[in-house]
Amino acid sequence: MMLINVIAKELGFAPDKIKNVVELLEGGATVPFISRYRKEATGSMDEVAVGNIKDMHEKLKTLMQRKETVMATIEEQGKLTPELKKRIDECFDAVELEDIYLPYKPKRRTRATMAKERGLEPLADIIFLQQVNDIKGRARAFINKNVPTVDDAIAGACDIIAERVSEDEGARATVRRLFSRFGVITSKVIKGKEGDGIKYSDYYEWQEKVARISSHRLLAIMRGEEEGFLRVSIDIDPEEALEQLNRRFVKRFSPSREYMEQAVADGYKRLLAPSIENETRAASKQRADDEAIAVFAENLRQLLMSSPLGQKRVLAIDPGFRTGCKVVVLDSQGNLVCHSVIYPHPPQNDREGAYDIISSLVQKYSIEAFAIGNGTAGRETEDFIRKAGYSIDIFSVNEDGASVYSASPVAREEFPNEDVTVRGAVSIGRRLIDPLSELVKIEPRSIGVGQYQQSVDQTKLKERLDVVVESCVNRVGVNLNTATKQILTHISGLGPSLAENIVKYRAETGDFRSRKDLLKVPRLGNKAFEQAAGFLRVLNGDNLLDSTAVHPESYGIVQQMAKDMCVSLKEFIADAELRKKVLLSNYITDKVGMPTLTDIMDALNKRGLDPREQAKVFAFDPNVHEIEDLHVGMVLPGLVTNITAFGAFVNIGVHQDGLVHISQLADKFVSSPGDVVKLGQQVIVRVVEVDLKRRRISLSMKSL
């Protein structure tokens, strides 16, 4: 219960609701399931709230394990007093716990431990107490073969005091506070690296308060340091630190004041300052990681939830110059029908032959849309198709990660007899039909919607992005009879093994006729069924409710409603006006409350509807193809391709995305770019600067 109360205090939820969430999680329930189908137990918490409880509970469990280790180590030393045990028991801050543990933590041999080995700790105690006038006289008693002189004895004693100072909780808290409030991060170019590290030139002479530095600048600086171009440090005013430490440790009229001040200064410079600097760097990096990962996660969410074209016959093209453009035809389910290659661009310039091939495919397969990759030769290929004059919608598709997919085991499994170029073109086409179903096959980090993703904590990044994928897949739901193994893997309660078993069972026995048929799948038990069923759809099956988000556990409620309204289940589901007459309060029980009943009605009203908007046609300015075509003042259409903490990148069709800085996103103050733009959004921008040398484009959305 202690952990529950800690979480409640931190997150501001009622302890009983948190207890319910924790019990559900420990019972194997997933975040999407809890937030969607257990609202009575949670007080209608959303996925974010449930996820935060899960994360904090796991962190606290890890902290509890660490506390056990700490207490066991101290107890082995015979130093675990009741007071110390109580402090550790009541500590729920990881930094504070390590400060408590530091004096007892086993360490390598230090100057202090060597001084202790020479028997100088009693002398250190004498100096530290600051009550004896004749320190040198007292030091003579410690002279021996290992301590030849009085100065050696005092120096060794001061080494012990220096370490005490560096391990003192109060001292560490003081210096930590100074670093947090006043610490300045400085980056300088390493001599001789000026030319090679030009991309970090903004940070060759850079200073900024740690407390104010943005996540993207900190990550850029640290990457420059890691790559060997920058020297980075975090510093505070040492005089201010020493003044505060001396006030803590040195008595004003102490007879050993000289030695204490020397020891404090040494402890600060040699031990304490480097330790807290490293701590501050780590904490700052973690904060920057968290911010960057949050932006990446939101971008990924928007990308996964981007508008699908739907079940249309698509001709997809992976553009190229020298090697040609790979062309594939996909049916309305995204299956590969055929493929070819055309060479409309230099050096071959076979535009006539390319027209013939495209026209033949369009006619033969009744093509309903073109999907053209936005990479190399993308604009040129789009212009080529437009000039052909087909009355068919043309879509530019972001191909980031397509090459990763084409060489992946998933792609090889799907298309064992096709080369990577065919697989890449298929991926482009499928992204248009259903972005979510296709993008889940690609490692999220390879999709290209983050910044400095290689510089952040990779474990934390993967965990966060996996949560986003799971959330999006379950929010949309999937067709049980068409879903791939890859997307089924992310359905609540399934995972790779059960997903594979479902696909195998479907291939052997034919389409599922109902959700209940899932229980026939090998190794898929009642628990997995409970977690997964609500997110799986069976269209045109035996039970009309199987095509909705109504969970099977609630079918009886809907059936009772239909019975009470004196109509069949089919009639009840089809008649929205009839459902408005249902008095939901009549169906409240000790297990089913108004939140579940409201969700049931919403699910019936939205039956068969995809929460995503349908894809819209977009066209770049036909007169702009290269960065050299741009001039200041031009107003152009564009697509938002990436969102960062400092602005949004927009594709205007010139092979180089332009940046709309956060200050240029709107005529009003913008605290977060995500408040103004979304990934994939069609926008109008004005060119404000073109840097041809660095290939940088500055854009604005003000007054547009």
C-alpha positions as CSV (number, residue, x, y, z in Angstrom):
1,M,0.0,0.0,0.0
2,M,3.0,2.3,0.6
3,L,3.8,2.3,-3.1
4,I,0.2,3.1,-4.0
5,N,0.2,6.1,-1.7
6,V,3.5,7.4,-3.2
7,I,2.0,7.1,-6.7
8,A,-1.2,8.8,-5.6
9,K,0.7,11.7,-4.1
10,E,2.9,12.1,-7.2
11,L,0.2,11.7,-9.8
12,G,-2.8,13.1,-8.0
13,F,-5.2,10.1,-8.4
14,A,-7.3,8.5,-5.7
15,P,-5.3,5.6,-4.1
16,D,-8.2,3.1,-4.6
17,K,-8.1,3.8,-8.4
18,I,-4.4,3.4,-8.5
19,K,-4.7,0.2,-6.6
20,N,-7.2,-1.1,-9.1
21,V,-4.9,-0.2,-12.0
22,V,-1.9,-1.9,-10.4
23,E,-3.9,-5.0,-9.7
24,L,-5.1,-5.1,-13.3
25,L,-1.6,-4.7,-14.6
26,E,-0.2,-7.3,-12.3
27,G,-3.0,-9.6,-13.5
28,G,-1.7,-9.3,-17.1
29,A,-4.0,-6.6,-18.4
30,T,-2.6,-4.2,-20.9
31,V,-2.8,-0.4,-20.9
32,P,-5.2,-0.2,-23.9
33,F,-7.5,-2.8,-22.4
34,I,-7.6,-1.1,-19.0
35,S,-8.2,2.3,-20.4
36,R,-10.9,1.1,-22.8
37,Y,-12.8,-1.6,-20.9
38,R,-12.2,-1.1,-17.2
39,K,-13.3,2.5,-16.8
40,E,-15.3,1.8,-13.7
41,A,-12.2,0.5,-11.9
42,T,-10.0,3.4,-13.0
43,G,-12.4,6.3,-12.8
44,S,-12.2,6.6,-16.6
45,M,-8.5,7.1,-16.8
46,D,-7.1,7.5,-20.3
47,E,-4.1,5.6,-21.7
48,V,-1.7,8.3,-20.7
49,A,-2.8,8.2,-17.1
50,V,-2.7,4.4,-16.9
51,G,0.7,4.4,-18.7
52,N,2.1,6.8,-16.2
53,I,0.9,4.7,-13.3
54,K,2.5,1.6,-14.9
55,D,5.8,3.5,-15.4
56,M,5.9,4.9,-11.9
57,H,5.0,1.6,-10.3
58,E,7.8,-0.2,-12.2
59,K,10.3,2.5,-11.2
60,L,9.3,2.2,-7.6
61,K,9.6,-1.6,-7.6
62,T,13.2,-1.1,-9.0
63,L,13.9,1.4,-6.3
64,M,12.6,-1.0,-3.6
65,Q,15.0,-3.7,-5.0
66,R,17.8,-1.1,-4.8
67,K,16.9,-0.3,-1.2
68,E,17.2,-4.0,-0.3
69,T,20.6,-4.1,-1.8
70,V,21.7,-1.0,0.0
71,M,20.5,-2.1,3.4
72,A,22.0,-5.6,3.0
73,T,25.4,-4.0,2.1
74,I,25.3,-1.7,5.1
75,E,24.2,-4.5,7.4
76,E,27.1,-6.6,6.4
77,Q,29.4,-3.8,7.6
78,G,27.6,-3.8,10.9
79,K,26.5,-0.1,10.4
80,L,22.8,-0.4,9.8
81,T,21.3,1.4,12.8
82,P,17.5,1.7,13.4
83,E,17.7,5.4,12.5
84,L,19.5,4.6,9.2
85,K,17.1,1.8,8.3
86,K,14.1,4.1,8.9
87,R,15.6,6.7,6.6
88,I,16.1,4.2,3.9
89,D,12.6,2.8,4.3
90,E,11.1,6.2,4.0
91,C,13.2,7.3,1.1
92,F,11.5,7.2,-2.4
93,D,14.0,9.4,-4.3
94,A,16.7,7.5,-6.2
95,V,19.3,10.4,-5.9
96,E,18.7,10.8,-2.1
97,L,19.0,7.0,-1.6
98,E,22.4,7.1,-3.3
99,D,23.5,10.0,-1.2
100,I,22.6,8.1,1.9
101,Y,24.4,5.0,0.7
102,L,27.6,6.8,-0.6
103,P,29.6,6.7,2.7
104,Y,28.9,3.0,3.0
105,K,29.3,2.1,-0.6
106,P,32.3,-0.3,-1.4
107,K,34.8,1.7,-3.4
108,R,38.2,1.2,-5.0
109,R,41.3,2.3,-3.1
110,T,41.4,6.1,-2.8
111,R,43.7,8.5,-1.2
112,A,41.4,8.5,1.8
113,T,41.3,4.7,2.1
114,M,45.1,4.5,1.9
115,A,45.3,7.2,4.6
116,K,43.0,5.1,6.8
117,E,45.2,2.0,6.1
118,R,48.1,4.1,7.5
119,G,46.1,4.7,10.7
120,L,45.4,8.4,10.1
121,E,41.6,8.4,10.7
122,P,41.9,9.4,14.4
123,L,44.0,12.4,13.3
124,A,41.3,13.3,10.7
125,D,38.7,13.2,13.5
126,I,40.8,15.5,15.6
127,I,41.1,18.1,12.8
128,F,37.5,17.7,11.8
129,L,36.3,18.4,15.4
130,Q,38.3,21.6,15.3
131,Q,38.9,21.7,19.1
132,V,42.7,21.1,19.3
133,N,45.1,24.0,19.0
134,D,48.4,22.2,18.4
135,I,47.5,20.0,15.3
136,K,51.2,19.5,14.4
137,G,51.9,18.4,17.9
138,R,49.1,15.8,17.8
139,A,50.2,14.7,14.3
140,R,53.7,13.7,15.6
141,A,52.0,10.7,17.4
142,F,51.1,9.3,13.9
143,I,54.6,9.3,12.5
144,N,56.0,5.9,11.5
145,K,57.7,4.1,8.6
146,N,54.5,4.6,6.5
147,V,54.0,8.2,7.6
148,P,57.5,9.7,7.6
149,T,56.7,13.3,8.6
150,V,54.1,15.6,10.3
151,D,53.2,17.1,7.0
152,D,52.5,13.6,5.6
153,A,50.3,12.8,8.5
154,I,48.3,16.0,8.2
155,A,48.0,15.6,4.4
156,G,46.7,12.0,4.8
157,A,44.2,13.2,7.4
158,C,43.0,16.0,5.1
159,D,42.5,13.4,2.3
160,I,40.1,11.6,4.7
161,I,38.3,14.8,5.5
162,A,38.1,15.7,1.8
163,E,36.3,12.4,1.1
164,R,34.0,13.0,4.0
165,V,33.1,16.4,2.6
166,S,32.4,14.9,-0.9
167,E,30.2,12.2,0.6
168,D,28.2,14.4,3.0
169,E,24.5,14.5,2.0
170,G,24.1,18.2,2.8
171,A,27.3,19.2,0.9
172,R,26.1,17.2,-2.1
173,A,22.7,18.7,-1.9
174,T,24.2,22.2,-1.7
175,V,26.5,21.8,-4.7
176,R,23.8,19.9,-6.7
177,R,21.5,22.9,-6.1
178,L,24.2,25.3,-7.4
179,F,24.8,23.3,-10.5
180,S,21.0,23.0,-11.1
181,R,20.4,26.7,-10.8
182,F,23.6,28.4,-11.9
183,G,25.5,25.7,-13.9
184,V,26.7,26.8,-17.3
185,I,27.4,24.4,-20.1
186,T,30.4,25.4,-22.3
187,S,31.4,23.8,-25.6
188,K,34.5,24.5,-27.5
189,V,35.9,23.1,-30.7
190,I,38.9,20.8,-30.3
191,K,41.9,22.3,-31.9
192,G,42.5,21.0,-35.4
193,K,38.9,19.7,-35.8
194,E,37.4,23.0,-37.1
195,G,37.1,21.8,-40.7
196,D,35.9,18.2,-40.0
197,G,33.3,19.3,-37.5
198,I,31.7,22.1,-39.5
199,K,28.2,20.8,-38.8
200,Y,28.8,21.7,-35.2
201,S,30.1,25.1,-36.0
202,D,27.3,26.8,-34.1
203,Y,28.8,25.3,-30.9
204,Y,32.5,26.0,-31.4
205,E,32.2,28.8,-28.8
206,W,29.0,28.2,-26.9
207,Q,27.8,29.0,-23.4
208,E,24.4,28.6,-21.9
209,K,22.8,27.9,-18.5
210,V,22.0,24.2,-18.1
211,A,18.6,25.0,-16.7
212,R,17.6,26.8,-19.9
213,I,19.3,24.9,-22.7
214,S,16.9,23.3,-25.1
215,S,16.9,19.5,-25.6
216,H,17.9,19.7,-29.2
217,R,20.9,21.9,-28.5
218,L,22.1,19.8,-25.6
219,L,21.8,16.6,-27.7
220,A,23.6,18.3,-30.6
221,I,26.5,19.4,-28.3
222,M,26.8,16.0,-26.7
223,R,26.8,14.3,-30.0
224,G,29.6,16.7,-31.2
225,E,31.5,15.7,-28.0
226,E,30.9,12.0,-28.6
227,E,32.2,12.3,-32.2
228,G,35.3,14.0,-31.1
229,F,34.7,17.6,-32.3
230,L,33.7,19.4,-29.2
231,R,35.0,19.7,-25.6
232,V,32.1,20.1,-23.2
233,S,32.0,21.0,-19.5
234,I,29.5,22.2,-17.0
235,D,30.8,24.7,-14.4
236,I,29.7,26.9,-11.5
237,D,31.4,29.7,-9.6
238,P,33.8,27.7,-7.4
239,E,34.1,30.6,-4.9
240,E,30.4,30.5,-4.2
241,A,30.4,26.7,-3.8
242,L,33.4,26.9,-1.4
243,E,31.9,29.7,0.6
244,Q,28.8,27.6,1.3
245,L,30.8,24.5,2.0
246,N,33.1,26.3,4.4
247,R,30.0,27.7,6.2
248,R,28.9,24.1,6.6
249,F,32.2,22.5,7.7
250,V,34.6,25.2,9.0
251,K,34.1,26.8,12.4
252,R,34.9,30.6,12.3
253,F,37.5,30.6,15.0
254,S,38.7,27.0,14.6
255,P,42.3,26.3,15.5
256,S,42.4,23.9,12.6
257,R,40.6,26.3,10.2
258,E,43.6,26.3,7.8
259,Y,43.6,22.5,7.4
260,M,39.8,22.3,7.2
261,E,39.6,24.9,4.4
262,Q,42.3,23.1,2.5
263,A,40.5,19.8,2.9
264,V,37.1,21.3,1.9
265,A,38.7,22.9,-1.2
266,D,40.4,19.7,-2.2
267,G,37.2,17.7,-1.6
268,Y,35.2,20.0,-3.7
269,K,37.7,20.4,-6.6
270,R,38.9,16.8,-6.8
271,L,35.8,14.8,-5.8
272,L,32.6,16.7,-5.2
273,A,32.5,19.0,-8.2
274,P,33.4,16.3,-10.8
275,S,30.8,14.0,-9.2
276,I,28.0,16.5,-9.3
277,E,29.0,17.7,-12.8
278,N,28.7,14.1,-14.0
279,E,25.4,13.9,-12.2
280,T,24.2,17.1,-13.8
281,R,25.3,16.0,-17.2
282,A,23.4,12.7,-16.7
283,A,20.3,14.4,-15.4
284,S,20.4,17.0,-18.2
285,K,20.9,14.3,-20.8
286,Q,18.0,12.3,-19.4
287,R,15.7,15.4,-19.5
288,A,16.8,16.1,-23.1
289,D,16.2,12.4,-24.0
290,D,12.8,12.5,-22.4
291,E,11.8,15.6,-24.3
292,A,13.2,14.4,-27.6
293,I,11.5,11.0,-27.2
294,A,8.2,12.7,-26.3
295,V,8.4,14.6,-29.6
296,F,9.4,11.5,-31.5
297,A,6.6,9.5,-30.0
298,E,4.0,12.1,-30.8
299,N,5.3,12.4,-34.4
300,L,5.1,8.6,-34.7
301,R,1.6,8.6,-33.3
302,Q,0.5,11.1,-35.9
303,L,2.3,9.2,-38.7
304,L,0.7,5.9,-37.7
305,M,-2.7,7.6,-37.5
306,S,-2.3,9.4,-40.8
307,S,-5.0,9.2,-43.4
308,P,-5.4,6.0,-45.3
309,L,-6.6,5.9,-48.9
310,G,-8.6,2.8,-48.1
311,Q,-9.1,-0.3,-50.3
312,K,-8.3,1.0,-53.7
313,R,-6.3,-0.5,-56.6
314,V,-2.9,1.3,-56.6
315,L,0.0,1.7,-59.0
316,A,3.0,2.5,-56.8
317,I,6.3,3.8,-58.1
318,D,9.7,3.9,-56.3
319,P,11.5,6.6,-58.3
320,G,15.0,6.6,-59.5
321,F,17.3,8.0,-62.3
322,R,20.0,5.7,-63.4
323,T,18.4,2.5,-62.2
324,G,15.0,3.4,-63.4
325,C,11.6,3.6,-61.5
326,K,10.3,0.4,-60.1
327,V,6.6,0.0,-60.7
328,V,4.2,-2.3,-58.9
329,V,0.4,-2.9,-59.1
330,L,-1.4,-3.7,-55.8
331,D,-5.0,-4.9,-55.5
332,S,-7.4,-3.3,-53.1
333,Q,-6.1,-5.5,-50.2
334,G,-2.5,-4.5,-50.9
335,N,-1.5,-7.7,-52.6
336,L,1.2,-7.6,-55.2
337,V,-0.3,-8.2,-58.7
338,C,2.6,-7.5,-61.0
339,H,5.7,-5.3,-61.3
340,S,7.8,-3.6,-64.0
341,V,10.5,-1.0,-64.5
342,I,10.4,2.2,-66.5
343,Y,13.2,4.6,-67.5
344,P,11.7,8.0,-68.1
345,H,14.6,10.1,-66.7
346,P,18.2,10.5,-67.6
347,P,20.4,8.8,-68.7
348,Q,17.9,6.6,-70.6
349,N,15.1,9.2,-71.2
350,D,12.8,6.5,-72.5
351,R,9.6,8.5,-71.8
352,E,7.6,6.9,-74.6
353,G,8.3,3.4,-73.4
354,A,7.5,4.4,-69.9
355,Y,4.2,5.9,-71.0
356,D,3.3,2.7,-72.8
357,I,4.0,0.5,-69.7
358,I,2.1,2.8,-67.3
359,S,-0.9,3.2,-69.7
360,S,-1.1,-0.6,-70.2
361,L,-1.1,-1.2,-66.4
362,V,-3.6,1.6,-65.7
363,Q,-6.1,0.1,-68.2
364,K,-5.5,-3.5,-67.5
365,Y,-5.9,-3.3,-63.7
366,S,-8.3,-0.3,-63.5
367,I,-5.9,1.7,-61.4
368,E,-7.6,4.1,-58.9
369,A,-4.6,5.9,-57.5
370,F,-0.9,6.5,-58.0
371,A,1.5,6.3,-55.1
372,I,4.9,7.9,-55.8
373,G,7.8,7.9,-53.4
374,N,9.1,11.3,-52.3
375,G,12.8,10.4,-52.5
376,T,15.3,10.7,-55.3
377,A,13.5,11.6,-58.6
378,G,10.2,11.8,-56.8
379,R,9.2,15.2,-58.1
380,E,10.4,14.4,-61.6
381,T,8.4,11.1,-61.6
382,E,5.3,12.9,-60.3
383,D,5.6,15.5,-63.1
384,F,6.0,12.7,-65.7
385,I,2.8,11.0,-64.5
386,R,0.8,14.3,-64.4
387,K,1.8,15.1,-67.9
388,A,0.4,11.8,-69.0
389,G,-3.1,13.3,-68.3
390,Y,-4.6,10.4,-66.4
391,S,-7.8,11.4,-64.5
392,I,-6.4,9.5,-61.5
393,D,-5.4,10.9,-58.1
394,I,-1.6,11.2,-57.6
395,F,-0.2,10.9,-54.0
396,S,3.3,11.7,-52.9
397,V,4.2,9.1,-50.2
398,N,7.0,9.5,-47.6
399,E,9.3,6.6,-48.3
400,D,11.5,6.9,-45.1
401,G,12.1,3.4,-43.8
402,A,11.0,1.7,-47.1
403,S,14.6,0.6,-47.8
404,V,14.8,-0.8,-44.2
405,Y,11.6,-2.8,-44.7
406,S,12.7,-4.1,-48.1
407,A,15.8,-5.7,-46.7
408,S,14.1,-6.9,-43.5
409,P,13.2,-10.5,-42.5
410,V,9.5,-9.5,-42.7
411,A,9.8,-8.4,-46.3
412,R,11.8,-11.6,-47.2
413,E,9.0,-13.7,-45.6
414,E,6.3,-11.8,-47.5
415,F,8.1,-11.7,-50.9
416,P,10.8,-14.4,-50.9
417,N,11.0,-14.4,-54.7
418,E,11.3,-10.6,-55.2
419,D,14.2,-8.3,-54.9
420,V,14.5,-5.3,-52.6
421,T,13.4,-2.8,-55.2
422,V,10.1,-4.6,-55.7
423,R,9.6,-4.8,-51.9
424,G,10.4,-1.1,-51.5
425,A,7.8,-0.1,-54.1
426,V,5.2,-2.4,-52.5
427,S,5.8,-0.7,-49.2
428,I,5.2,2.7,-50.8
429,G,1.9,1.6,-52.2
430,R,0.7,0.0,-49.1
431,R,1.6,3.1,-47.1
432,L,-1.0,4.9,-49.1
433,I,-3.7,2.2,-48.7
434,D,-3.1,1.8,-45.0
435,P,-0.1,3.6,-43.3
436,L,-0.7,1.9,-40.0
437,S,-0.7,-1.7,-41.3
438,E,2.5,-1.1,-43.3
439,L,4.5,1.0,-40.9
440,V,4.2,-1.4,-38.0
441,K,6.5,-3.7,-40.0
442,I,9.4,-1.2,-39.7
443,E,11.5,-0.5,-36.6
444,P,10.0,2.8,-35.4
445,R,13.4,4.4,-35.1
446,S,13.9,4.0,-38.8
447,I,10.8,5.8,-39.9
448,G,12.5,9.2,-39.8
449,V,10.1,11.4,-37.7
450,G,12.4,12.1,-34.8
451,Q,15.6,14.1,-34.2
452,Y,18.8,12.9,-32.6
453,Q,17.1,9.5,-32.2
454,Q,20.5,7.8,-32.3
455,S,21.7,10.0,-29.4
456,V,19.0,9.3,-26.9
457,D,18.6,6.4,-24.5
458,Q,17.9,3.6,-27.0
459,T,16.1,1.3,-24.5
460,K,13.8,4.1,-23.3
461,L,13.2,5.2,-26.9
462,K,12.2,1.7,-28.0
463,E,9.9,1.2,-25.0
464,R,8.2,4.5,-25.6
465,L,7.7,3.9,-29.3
466,D,6.5,0.4,-28.8
467,V,3.8,1.9,-26.5
468,V,2.8,4.3,-29.2
469,V,2.5,1.5,-31.8
470,E,0.4,-0.6,-29.4
471,S,-1.9,2.4,-28.7
472,C,-2.5,3.3,-32.3
473,V,-3.1,-0.3,-33.4
474,N,-5.6,-0.9,-30.7
475,R,-7.3,2.5,-31.2
476,V,-8.0,1.7,-34.8
477,G,-8.6,-2.0,-34.4
478,V,-7.9,-4.6,-37.1
479,N,-9.9,-6.9,-39.3
480,L,-9.2,-10.3,-38.0
481,N,-9.5,-11.9,-41.4
482,T,-7.1,-9.6,-43.2
483,A,-4.6,-8.5,-40.5
484,T,-1.0,-9.4,-40.9
485,K,1.1,-11.2,-38.3
486,Q,3.0,-7.9,-37.8
487,I,0.0,-5.8,-36.9
488,L,-1.7,-8.6,-34.8
489,T,1.5,-8.7,-32.7
490,H,0.6,-5.3,-31.3
491,I,-3.0,-6.2,-30.4
492,S,-3.6,-6.2,-26.7
493,G,-2.9,-9.5,-25.1
494,L,-1.4,-11.2,-28.2
495,G,2.3,-10.8,-29.0
496,P,4.3,-12.5,-31.8
497,S,3.6,-16.2,-30.9
498,L,-0.2,-15.9,-30.7
499,A,-0.2,-13.5,-33.8
500,E,1.6,-16.2,-35.8
501,N,-0.8,-18.9,-34.5
502,I,-3.8,-16.8,-35.6
503,V,-2.5,-16.3,-39.1
504,K,-1.6,-20.0,-39.4
505,Y,-5.0,-21.1,-38.1
506,R,-6.8,-18.7,-40.5
507,A,-4.7,-20.1,-43.4
508,E,-5.6,-23.7,-42.5
509,T,-9.3,-23.3,-41.6
510,G,-10.4,-20.2,-43.6
511,D,-11.9,-16.9,-42.4
512,F,-13.0,-16.5,-38.8
513,R,-16.8,-16.4,-38.5
514,S,-16.8,-14.9,-35.0
515,R,-14.6,-13.6,-32.3
516,K,-15.3,-16.8,-30.3
517,D,-13.5,-18.8,-32.9
518,L,-10.3,-17.2,-31.6
519,L,-10.5,-19.6,-28.6
520,K,-9.9,-22.4,-31.1
521,V,-6.5,-21.0,-32.0
522,P,-3.7,-23.1,-30.3
523,R,-2.5,-21.6,-27.0
524,L,-4.9,-18.7,-27.1
525,G,-6.7,-18.9,-23.8
526,N,-9.4,-17.0,-22.0
527,K,-7.0,-14.3,-20.7
528,A,-5.6,-13.5,-24.1
529,F,-9.1,-13.5,-25.5
530,E,-10.4,-11.1,-22.9
531,Q,-7.5,-8.7,-23.6
532,A,-7.7,-8.9,-27.4
533,A,-11.3,-9.5,-28.5
534,G,-12.5,-5.9,-28.3
535,F,-9.8,-4.7,-30.6
536,L,-10.4,-7.4,-33.3
537,R,-13.2,-7.0,-35.9
538,V,-15.0,-9.8,-37.8
539,L,-16.9,-8.2,-40.7
540,N,-19.9,-10.0,-42.1
541,G,-19.6,-12.7,-39.5
542,D,-22.2,-14.7,-37.5
543,N,-22.6,-12.0,-34.8
544,L,-23.2,-8.4,-35.8
545,L,-21.5,-7.2,-32.6
546,D,-18.2,-8.7,-33.7
547,S,-17.8,-5.9,-36.2
548,T,-17.9,-3.3,-33.4
549,A,-15.7,-2.1,-30.5
550,V,-18.2,-3.6,-28.0
551,H,-16.4,-6.2,-25.9
552,P,-17.9,-9.8,-26.0
553,E,-18.4,-9.5,-22.2
554,S,-20.9,-6.7,-22.9
555,Y,-22.9,-8.5,-25.6
556,G,-25.6,-9.5,-23.1
557,I,-26.2,-5.9,-22.3
558,V,-26.8,-4.9,-25.9
559,Q,-29.0,-8.0,-26.4
560,Q,-31.1,-7.0,-23.4
561,M,-31.5,-3.5,-24.7
562,A,-32.8,-4.8,-28.0
563,K,-35.1,-7.2,-26.2
564,D,-36.4,-4.3,-24.0
565,M,-37.1,-2.2,-27.1
566,C,-38.9,-5.2,-28.7
567,V,-36.7,-5.4,-31.7
568,S,-34.1,-7.9,-33.1
569,L,-30.5,-7.3,-32.5
570,K,-30.0,-6.5,-36.1
571,E,-32.8,-3.8,-36.0
572,F,-31.4,-2.4,-32.8
573,I,-27.9,-2.0,-34.2
574,A,-29.2,-0.5,-37.5
575,D,-31.5,2.1,-35.9
576,A,-29.6,5.0,-34.3
577,E,-32.9,6.8,-33.5
578,L,-34.2,3.8,-31.6
579,R,-31.0,3.6,-29.5
580,K,-31.5,7.3,-28.4
581,K,-34.6,6.1,-26.5
582,V,-32.7,3.7,-24.3
583,L,-32.4,4.8,-20.7
584,L,-28.9,3.8,-19.9
585,S,-29.3,4.1,-16.1
586,N,-31.6,1.1,-16.3
587,Y,-28.6,-1.1,-17.1
588,I,-26.2,-0.1,-14.4
589,T,-25.1,-2.9,-12.2
590,D,-22.4,-3.4,-9.5
591,K,-19.9,-4.2,-12.3
592,V,-21.2,-2.1,-15.2
593,G,-21.4,1.7,-14.8
594,M,-22.3,4.6,-17.0
595,P,-18.8,4.9,-18.6
596,T,-19.1,1.4,-20.0
597,L,-22.7,1.9,-21.1
598,T,-21.8,5.2,-22.8
599,D,-18.9,3.5,-24.6
600,I,-21.2,0.7,-25.8
601,M,-23.5,3.2,-27.4
602,D,-20.6,5.1,-29.0
603,A,-19.3,1.8,-30.4
604,L,-22.7,1.1,-32.0
605,N,-22.9,4.6,-33.4
606,K,-19.4,4.3,-34.9
607,R,-19.8,0.8,-36.2
608,G,-17.4,0.0,-39.0
609,L,-15.9,3.6,-39.0
610,D,-12.2,4.1,-39.1
611,P,-11.2,7.0,-36.7
612,R,-8.7,8.2,-39.3
613,E,-9.6,10.7,-42.0
614,Q,-9.3,9.6,-45.6
615,A,-6.2,10.6,-47.5
616,K,-6.4,13.9,-49.5
617,V,-4.7,14.7,-52.8
618,F,-1.8,17.2,-52.7
619,A,0.3,18.8,-55.4
620,F,3.5,20.8,-55.1
621,D,4.0,24.0,-57.0
622,P,4.7,22.8,-60.6
623,N,7.3,25.6,-61.1
624,V,9.5,24.6,-58.2
625,H,11.8,21.5,-58.3
626,E,15.2,22.5,-57.0
627,I,16.4,24.7,-54.1
628,E,17.8,27.0,-56.8
629,D,14.2,27.7,-58.0
630,L,13.4,29.4,-54.7
631,H,13.5,33.1,-53.9
632,V,12.6,35.1,-50.8
633,G,8.9,35.9,-50.7
634,M,7.6,32.9,-52.6
635,V,4.3,31.5,-51.3
636,L,4.2,27.7,-51.7
637,P,2.1,24.6,-50.7
638,G,3.9,22.1,-48.5
639,L,3.6,19.0,-46.4
640,V,4.7,18.8,-42.7
641,T,7.3,16.0,-42.6
642,N,8.7,16.4,-39.1
643,I,7.9,18.3,-35.9
644,T,10.6,19.2,-33.3
645,A,10.7,21.3,-30.2
646,F,11.9,24.3,-32.1
647,G,9.7,24.1,-35.2
648,A,8.4,22.1,-38.1
649,F,10.0,20.8,-41.2
650,V,8.0,21.2,-44.4
651,N,8.5,19.5,-47.8
652,I,8.0,22.0,-50.6
653,G,9.1,19.7,-53.3
654,V,12.8,20.6,-53.7
655,H,14.5,17.6,-52.2
656,Q,15.4,19.6,-49.0
657,D,12.8,20.2,-46.3
658,G,12.5,23.8,-45.1
659,L,12.2,24.8,-41.4
660,V,9.4,26.8,-40.1
661,H,10.9,28.0,-36.8
662,I,8.5,28.0,-33.8
663,S,8.5,31.8,-33.9
664,Q,7.3,31.7,-37.5
665,L,4.4,29.2,-37.1
666,A,1.7,31.7,-36.3
667,D,1.0,35.4,-35.7
668,K,0.6,34.6,-32.0
669,F,2.9,33.1,-29.4
670,V,3.3,29.4,-29.9
671,S,4.5,27.3,-26.9
672,S,4.7,24.0,-28.8
673,P,4.8,23.4,-32.6
674,G,2.3,20.5,-32.1
675,D,-0.3,23.1,-31.1
676,V,-0.3,24.5,-34.6
677,V,0.7,21.8,-37.0
678,K,0.4,18.0,-37.4
679,L,2.5,15.5,-39.2
680,G,1.4,15.2,-42.9
681,Q,-0.7,18.4,-42.7
682,Q,-1.0,20.4,-45.9
683,V,0.2,23.9,-45.3
684,I,0.9,27.2,-47.1
685,V,4.4,28.7,-46.4
686,R,6.4,31.7,-47.4
687,V,10.1,31.5,-48.2
688,V,12.1,33.9,-45.9
689,E,15.7,32.7,-46.5
690,V,17.6,30.4,-48.8
691,D,21.1,29.4,-47.8
692,L,22.4,27.6,-50.9
693,K,25.9,26.9,-49.4
694,R,24.5,25.0,-46.4
695,R,21.3,23.8,-48.3
696,R,19.0,25.4,-45.7
697,I,15.6,26.8,-46.3
698,S,13.8,29.1,-43.8
699,L,10.0,29.3,-44.1
700,S,7.2,31.2,-42.4
701,M,3.5,30.6,-41.9
702,K,2.8,34.0,-40.4
703,S,0.0,36.0,-42.0
704,L,-0.9,33.2,-44.4
